Amino acid sequence: MKDHKQFILTWEVKRQEGKLKYVLKHGGLAGTFALIGVVMGSVLLYNSPSTYSFAYYLPTYFCVFFGVSLVAIVKFMFEWDKNEKKYSKGLNE
């Protein structure tokens, strides 16, 4: 019961920013973290930083960022709808 009340309180704050801002912000964050992971992985695993060519991998980085962001945006759209149903159900109880 405590978790349910905590969800209601936190979702009340998150939903004030609106669906579009919530979805785009979280999708962009997911893409950013994926991009950081890919850049760090390619620097540390494939080449030493002295021989590393950022420009060579730039198209790959753009694909990773936009691909992960797009998938995350779809995921967060479904999550928003699920949380809205859970929120409205919780208010009616």
N, CA, C and O of each residue as an XYZ file, in Angstrom:
372
protein
N       0.821     -1.193      0.000
C       0.000      0.000      0.000
C       0.868      1.261      0.000
O       0.533      2.261     -0.635
N       1.982      1.194      0.720
C       2.884      2.343      0.779
C       3.489      2.630     -0.594
O       3.624      3.789     -0.986
N       3.853      1.569     -1.325
C       4.412      1.745     -2.667
C       3.397      2.387     -3.612
O       3.757      3.201     -4.463
N       2.135      2.014     -3.455
C       1.090      2.560     -4.315
C       0.916      4.056     -4.061
O       0.782      4.837     -5.003
N       0.919      4.447     -2.805
C       0.793      5.866     -2.471
C       2.021      6.646     -2.947
O       1.907      7.787     -3.396
N       3.182      6.024     -2.845
C       4.402      6.667     -3.325
C       4.346      6.858     -4.837
O       4.766      7.893     -5.357
N       3.824      5.851     -5.538
C       3.674      5.982     -6.990
C       2.743      7.139     -7.328
O       3.045      7.932     -8.220
N       1.629      7.247     -6.637
C       0.669      8.322     -6.896
C       1.341      9.677     -6.711
O       1.158     10.576     -7.533
N       2.112      9.832     -5.645
C       2.766     11.113     -5.386
C       3.830     11.438     -6.438
O       3.896     12.568     -6.921
N       4.652     10.466     -6.791
C       5.704     10.748     -7.767
C       5.138     10.933     -9.172
O       5.627     11.773     -9.927
N       4.119     10.164     -9.531
C       3.556     10.307    -10.870
C       2.802     11.627    -11.007
O       2.756     12.203    -12.094
N       2.213     12.108     -9.917
C       1.537     13.397     -9.924
C       2.510     14.506    -10.336
O       2.151     15.409    -11.091
N       3.736     14.425     -9.835
C       4.758     15.425    -10.173
C       5.234     15.248    -11.607
O       5.364     16.228    -12.340
N       5.497     14.003    -12.021
C       6.014     13.746    -13.369
C       5.007     14.098    -14.452
O       5.397     14.569    -15.521
N       3.737     13.883    -14.202
C       2.742     14.107    -15.242
C       2.445     15.583    -15.463
O       1.794     15.940    -16.445
N       2.910     16.443    -14.566
C       2.678     17.873    -14.733
C       3.447     18.445    -15.920
O       3.027     19.448    -16.496
N       4.561     17.827    -16.294
C       5.338     18.337    -17.427
C       4.712     17.974    -18.768
O       5.098     18.536    -19.792
N       3.773     17.065    -18.787
C       3.081     16.697    -20.015
C       3.694     15.481    -20.690
O       4.861     15.150    -20.480
N       2.881     14.831    -21.502
C       3.297     13.584    -22.139
C       4.442     13.801    -23.118
O       5.417     13.050    -23.098
N       4.342     14.817    -23.978
C       5.364     15.036    -24.999
C       6.732     15.320    -24.370
O       7.739     14.744    -24.782
N       6.764     16.189    -23.393
C       8.037     16.526    -22.751
C       8.613     15.325    -22.011
O       9.820     15.087    -22.051
N       7.755     14.571    -21.339
C       8.192     13.375    -20.613
C       8.804     12.354    -21.562
O       9.880     11.817    -21.298
N       8.117     12.089    -22.664
C       8.562     11.083    -23.618
C       9.861     11.514    -24.300
O      10.795     10.719    -24.403
N       9.930     12.759    -24.766
C      11.125     13.235    -25.455
C      12.331     13.337    -24.521
O      13.454     13.019    -24.913
N      12.096     13.777    -23.299
C      13.198     13.912    -22.335
C      13.790     12.545    -22.000
O      15.008     12.372    -22.019
N      12.941     11.589    -21.699
C      13.439     10.265    -21.339
C      14.020      9.520    -22.544
O      14.990      8.776    -22.398
N      13.443      9.710    -23.719
C      13.996      9.110    -24.928
C      15.365      9.689    -25.265
O      16.276      8.959    -25.655
N      15.507     11.004    -25.115
C      16.798     11.645    -25.349
C      17.852     11.203    -24.350
O      19.015     11.011    -24.707
N      17.443     11.042    -23.099
C      18.387     10.554    -22.084
C      18.854      9.140    -22.400
O      20.034      8.823    -22.250
N      17.939      8.299    -22.833
C      18.317      6.925    -23.186
C      19.297      6.927    -24.355
O      20.281      6.187    -24.342
N      19.035      7.751    -25.358
C      19.944      7.856    -26.491
C      21.306      8.400    -26.097
O      22.333      7.940    -26.598
N      21.318      9.374    -25.202
C      22.573      9.968    -24.735
C      23.407      8.956    -23.974
O      24.613      8.849    -24.199
N      22.784      8.217    -23.081
C      23.528      7.217    -22.321
C      24.037      6.085    -23.215
O      25.124      5.553    -22.990
N      23.258      5.721    -24.219
C      23.724      4.701    -25.172
C      24.917      5.225    -25.962
O      25.884      4.499    -26.193
N      24.846      6.480    -26.372
C      25.948      7.092    -27.109
C      27.219      7.157    -26.263
O      28.307      6.857    -26.753
N      27.086      7.544    -25.009
C      28.240      7.584    -24.107
C      28.850      6.198    -23.964
O      30.072      6.050    -23.975
N      28.010      5.191    -23.831
C      28.499      3.821    -23.708
C      29.235      3.344    -24.941
O      30.268      2.684    -24.837
N      28.705      3.677    -26.110
C      29.348      3.251    -27.356
C      30.680      3.974    -27.546
O      31.671      3.357    -27.937
N      30.707      5.263    -27.275
C      31.953      6.021    -27.423
C      33.010      5.507    -26.460
O      34.153      5.279    -26.855
N      32.640      5.324    -25.209
C      33.597      4.824    -24.216
C      34.056      3.410    -24.574
O      35.235      3.086    -24.431
N      33.156      2.591    -25.027
C      33.513      1.234    -25.410
C      34.460      1.194    -26.595
O      35.417      0.419    -26.606
N      34.197      2.027    -27.588
C      35.085      2.012    -28.750
C      36.446      2.617    -28.434
O      37.449      2.190    -29.006
N      36.506      3.585    -27.552
C      37.796      4.153    -27.159
C      38.594      3.152    -26.335
O      39.787      2.959    -26.566
N      37.937      2.525    -25.386
C      38.653      1.641    -24.465
C      38.934      0.254    -25.040
O      39.956     -0.349    -24.710
N      38.063     -0.255    -25.880
C      38.215     -1.624    -26.348
C      38.922     -1.756    -27.693
O      39.655     -2.722    -27.906
N      38.720     -0.817    -28.592
C      39.240     -0.999    -29.943
C      40.541     -0.260    -30.212
O      41.474     -0.834    -30.774
N      40.612      0.985    -29.823
C      41.806      1.780    -30.110
C      42.212      2.562    -28.877
O      41.378      2.915    -28.044
N      43.498      2.827    -28.773
C      43.936      3.717    -27.709
C      43.523      5.131    -28.094
O      43.385      5.430    -29.280
N      43.328      5.993    -27.125
C      42.878      7.353    -27.445
C      43.817      8.108    -28.385
O      43.371      9.035    -29.060
N      45.090      7.749    -28.455
C      45.999      8.474    -29.340
C      45.757      8.132    -30.818
O      45.989      8.978    -31.682
N      45.302      6.930    -31.121
C      45.057      6.550    -32.511
C      43.569      6.537    -32.856
O      43.185      6.129    -33.953
N      42.760      6.971    -31.943
C      41.315      6.924    -32.110
C      40.844      7.999    -33.097
O      41.245      9.158    -32.996
N      40.010      7.616    -34.028
C      39.487      8.548    -35.019
C      37.987      8.720    -34.791
O      37.187      7.861    -35.161
N      37.621      9.841    -34.179
C      36.220     10.114    -33.883
C      35.411     10.282    -35.167
O      34.275      9.815    -35.253
N      35.990     10.945    -36.160
C      35.268     11.211    -37.410
C      34.924      9.918    -38.157
O      33.895      9.840    -38.827
N      35.782      8.916    -38.041
C      35.529      7.649    -38.720
C      34.268      6.966    -38.187
O      33.497      6.388    -38.953
N      34.067      7.037    -36.878
C      32.921      6.375    -36.246
C      31.694      7.268    -36.094
O      30.665      6.809    -35.598
N      31.777      8.524    -36.504
C      30.674      9.465    -36.305
C      29.347      8.999    -36.901
O      28.326      9.122    -36.225
N      29.300      8.468    -38.130
C      28.010      7.977    -38.651
C      27.413      6.853    -37.791
O      26.196      6.780    -37.618
N      28.258      5.997    -37.267
C      27.786      4.923    -36.389
C      27.190      5.505    -35.109
O      26.165      5.032    -34.620
N      27.842      6.532    -34.575
C      27.346      7.162    -33.350
C      25.994      7.819    -33.573
O      25.117      7.741    -32.713
N      25.818      8.467    -34.720
C      24.518      9.059    -35.022
C      23.437      7.991    -35.124
O      22.328      8.177    -34.624
N      23.755      6.888    -35.760
C      22.778      5.794    -35.880
C      22.404      5.230    -34.515
O      21.232      4.968    -34.245
N      23.394      5.046    -33.662
C      23.135      4.522    -32.317
C      22.261      5.492    -31.543
O      21.264      5.085    -30.944
N      22.623      6.777    -31.546
C      21.864      7.765    -30.786
C      20.413      7.838    -31.246
O      19.496      7.751    -30.429
N      20.202      7.998    -32.550
C      18.839      8.141    -33.050
C      18.053      6.838    -32.984
O      16.843      6.860    -32.755
N      18.713      5.719    -33.177
C      18.027      4.437    -33.078
C      17.547      4.139    -31.675
O      16.395      3.756    -31.473
N      18.432      4.315    -30.701
C      18.047      4.066    -29.309
C      17.005      5.082    -28.862
O      16.063      4.731    -28.152
N      17.165      6.334    -29.270
C      16.185      7.358    -28.895
C      14.806      7.036    -29.448
O      13.805      7.185    -28.748
N      14.746      6.598    -30.690
C      13.462      6.268    -31.310
C      12.773      5.107    -30.590
O      11.578      5.168    -30.303
N      13.524      4.068    -30.306
C      12.960      2.917    -29.592
C      12.521      3.326    -28.189
O      11.467      2.900    -27.716
N      13.326      4.150    -27.526
C      12.987      4.588    -26.170
C      11.750      5.480    -26.174
O      10.935      5.409    -25.254
N      11.602      6.310    -27.189
C      10.413      7.170    -27.270
C       9.153      6.323    -27.372
O       8.160      6.606    -26.701
N       9.181      5.299    -28.195
C       8.025      4.398    -28.309
C       7.765      3.709    -26.975
O       6.617      3.591    -26.546
N       8.827      3.255    -26.322
C       8.687      2.578    -25.024
C       8.080      3.517    -23.981
O       7.201      3.112    -23.220
N       8.544      4.769    -23.942
C       8.031      5.706    -22.945
C       6.624      6.188    -23.261
O       5.911      6.615    -22.352
N       6.200      6.135    -24.520
C       4.805      6.444    -24.839
C       3.882      5.386    -24.231
O       2.848      5.707    -23.646
N       4.276      4.117    -24.381
C       3.479      3.044    -23.775
C       3.535      3.122    -22.249
O       2.534      2.882    -21.574
N       4.696      3.456    -21.714
C       4.836      3.565    -20.266
C       3.966      4.693    -19.719
O       3.372      4.550    -18.650
N       3.886      5.808    -20.435
C       3.034      6.922    -20.004
C       1.582      6.459    -19.902
O       0.916      6.717    -18.899
N       1.093      5.777    -20.936
C      -0.294      5.304    -20.927
C      -0.538      4.319    -19.787
O      -1.575      4.371    -19.125
N       0.417      3.427    -19.564
C       0.283      2.451    -18.484
C       0.246      3.152    -17.121
O      -0.567      2.808    -16.262
N       1.116      4.120    -16.934
C       1.158      4.836    -15.662
C      -0.070      5.711    -15.459
O      -0.521      5.883    -14.327
N      -0.619      6.266    -16.537
C      -1.845      7.053    -16.419
C      -3.018      6.178    -15.976
O      -3.827      6.589    -15.144
N      -3.103      4.978    -16.532
C      -4.166      4.055    -16.114
C      -3.998      3.667    -14.652
O      -4.966      3.629    -13.892
N      -2.772      3.383    -14.271
C      -2.482      3.019    -12.882
C      -2.790      4.186    -11.944
O      -3.306      3.982    -10.845
N      -2.477      5.397    -12.373
C      -2.713      6.597    -11.570
C      -4.211      6.841    -11.389
O      -4.676      7.077    -10.274
N      -4.968      6.782    -12.498
C      -6.400      7.033    -12.402
C      -7.109      5.924    -11.601
O      -8.075      6.195    -10.888
N      -6.636      4.702    -11.719
C      -7.187      3.599    -10.948
C      -6.908      3.819     -9.452
O      -7.763      3.550     -8.607
N      -5.722      4.302     -9.145
C      -5.343      4.565     -7.759
C      -6.129      5.694     -7.130
O      -6.408      5.664     -5.931
N      -6.494      6.700     -7.929
C      -7.280      7.814     -7.407
C      -8.729      7.408     -7.135
O      -9.379      7.958     -6.246
N      -9.227      6.443     -7.908
C     -10.602      5.993     -7.740
C     -10.772      5.045     -6.565
O     -11.894      4.798     -6.122
N      -9.671      4.514     -6.058
C      -9.787      3.565     -4.933
C      -9.938      4.281     -3.615
O     -10.048      3.636     -2.571
